[in-house]
Amino acid sequence: MNKQGDFYPSFVKDDVRYSIEDRKCIESVVERLMLSQTSEDHPGMLLGKIQSGKTKTFLAVMALAFDNDFDVAVVLTKGTKALAKQTYERIKSEFRTHDENDLLKVFDIMTMPGHLTGFELNQKLVLVVKKQTDNLNRLIDLFENKYPQLKAKRVLIVDDEADYASVGFKRDKGELDINVTARQLEHLRIIVERAAFLQVTATPYSLYLQPADVQIKGDSFRPIRPAFTELVPVNAAYVGSDYYFEDSQEEGHLAKFLYQPVDLDELQVLRKKDGRRLKLEEVLTSKAIPTLRDAICNFIIGGCIRRLQDKQAGKTGKKFSFLVHTEANTTAHAWQEELVEKIKEKLSAAVSQEPQMLSSLIQRAYLELQPSVELQGDYLPLLEEVAQEVKTALKQDWLMITKVNSEKQVEELLDDDGQLKLRTPLNIFIGGQILDRGVTIANLIGFYYGRKPNVYQQDTVLQHSRMFGFRPRQDLAITRFYTEPTIYAAMQRMHESDVALRESLAKNPEQPVVFIQKAPGNAVQPCSPNKIALSRTTTLKPFKRILPVGFQMLPKSRLRPITEKIDQQLDKLAGKGSFDEPFLIPVAMAIQLLNGLEPAFKMEEDEGYSFDWEAARSALQYLASLPKNSSAQGKVWCLVRTDREIQRIVSAGSHALYADAPDSTKTEGQIRKKYAIDNPMLILIRQNGKEEKGWTGAPFYWPVISAQQNTPTAIFAHETLNND
């Protein structure tokens, strides 16, 4: 392979932009594209993380491919003008010197000149094409009719943000139809004699979530299965879903401060204007929108803290952004804009008219942000200093509110790098779908998210989160993520399945991940991955815990008999032994214990907390069926702990969350690791349930199911999509 050609060396000449790991990845991709027969149904796959520098990687892949006999690169982008423009500008600037030296030309397929000369056609060509019918038709026409000489050239087709659109099937009046895009790509593949396909994505699901082989209107379409998968190395400064959904579970971790729950009622208020629910004049005091108000105050105060830190370090103050994304419809956006403008107006007026109220709002936000800034070890300006800066910000109109809900608006708002322009020190963007993919927002330190798609489709929810990317630690200390608990739980599940798929791809791309679903009774059966709604799944992997969180118990008179019955059953099961060590019980008995416990729990469903008891029992049944040794099959370790005093509600910063760890990693965690090797474990923790701890005044058992060490990764669907 030639690494010393005209293109590649200029990308990797210094080690600053491309690390050694990056270069290994790039060179391996090109080598494999040259060797293996990649095609539209066997593409090479470059798997990155959301906003983790995938574009940078595939641009260098193109450069190295040009040095190794590839002549044309076709870059397929998502179907928005803004994104196509962003990609086009980026490619043009990265290859600027090659363009000036007549080695290469970059064109947008829709705006390219009517005629290309032989001189131009002999250069390397990059064609940016939106994944839309008119764009793809023009591309096909270019190869087939206009410049047939291109057909014989070596072409690299890069599908950027590859997802369902390019591999997808859709239902039309009940009949399965392949997406037009996929049909056109199939056509392109037939015309171009030597095409190599590379899919670039952060969401590997859609490649799993396809029918095995489908007959569509007489044509047979093979599903897309990667010919090879390369993982894009992730820089240490990258903040992704691990930070949001794993690190945030750890005590003493900065990420613990990140998530703040939003009440479902508040999201309803944000849907449409309704004077009975919220009077605009009362935005600073109304009980209808407490979290939105806190979120905006935290953003203003957080931004001011960061600017004062910059000033103290002798740097220019950075500009910051905050995103509100709760609805797809534009009427809601207009109402939210009016609401946020009103909050801004009232805060600005309060500087002179209600200084007392303003001071208390500033103090509340300062106390919320203080612990995380101190934990991070950053300089924290005094409250008085911050209050002064906030007043300056309000007087001088630093806060800008922009509604973004059309392609036209996005285009007007993008800067030269394709990011949303930050015009003032504090920018709030309100919008919907259009902000989803690819549009980057710099220095995002607050995200108020409330979109609840009916079925959380594999990659959309995590893609809505513009909160992933490269983030300085100082920004993280004041970053907050506001969403409703059900949505948070769905994102957490998706994160887990994402990690599981990624790990299994990294370890052994050939080994499939097991997809299973509930069957009648507590049984489990394999299921087709394309029927899975990933938000309703549990990812089973070694030592995974499954437990209810966010509940109150029955009143003590009804709770006591339930607990007493479980006490008797456990005494009988433990026999003469004590509860010091775990003991093996049949899975049927473990399920009986869970059945006995279930009626005692009242999940806080209004606040978005739920627990699928049936799925938990099915998962336990499945885990108990895994041991190869027949004497161990169908058995579950049972560990009992008594006399515990957990507080029902724990405070994190200025907000309260429900306790979620009745078992501790230090004690019960060590026992799980010692015993649960081949068999799963059911941990029953007897809480005293005192009223002063927030409970109803009677003891109860809090169950935790733990998967064993020898568990193959499986995505377990609680329910499947009816798309037979």
ABEGO torsion letter per residue (X at the ends): XBAABAAAAAAAABAAABBAAAAAAAAAAAAAAAABBBBAABBBBBBBBBGAGAAAAAAAAAAAAAABGBABBBBBBBABAAAAAAAAAAAAAAAAAAAAAGABBBBBAAABBABBBAAAAABBBBBBBBBBAAAAAAAAAAAAAABAAAAABBBBBBBBGBBAAAABBBBBGGBBBBBAAAAAAAAAAAABABBBBBBBBABAAAAABBBABBBBGGBBBBBBBBABBBBBBBBAABBBAAAAAAAAABBGBAAAAABBBBBAAAAAAAABBBAAABBAAAAAABAAAAAAAAAAAAAAAAAAAAAAAAAAAGBBBBBBBBBBBABABAAAAAAAAAAAAAAAAAAAAAAAABAAAAAAAAAAAAAAAAAAAAAAGBBBBBAAAAAAAAAAAAAAGABBBBBBABAAAAAAABBAAGBBBBABABBBBBBBAAABBGBBBBGBABBBBABBBABBBAAAAAAABAABEBBBAAAAAABBBBBBAAAAAAAAAAAAAAAAAAAAAAABAABBBBBBBBBBEABBBBBBAAABBAAABBBBBBGBBBBBBGBBBBBAAAAAAAAAAAAAAAAAAAEABBAABBBBBBAAAAAAAAAAAAAABBBBAAAGBBBBAAAAAAAAAAAAAABABAAABGBBBBBBBBGBBBBABBBBEABBBBBABABBAAAAAAAAAAABAABBBBBBBBBAGBAAAGBAGBBBBBBBBBBBABBBBBBBBABBBBAX
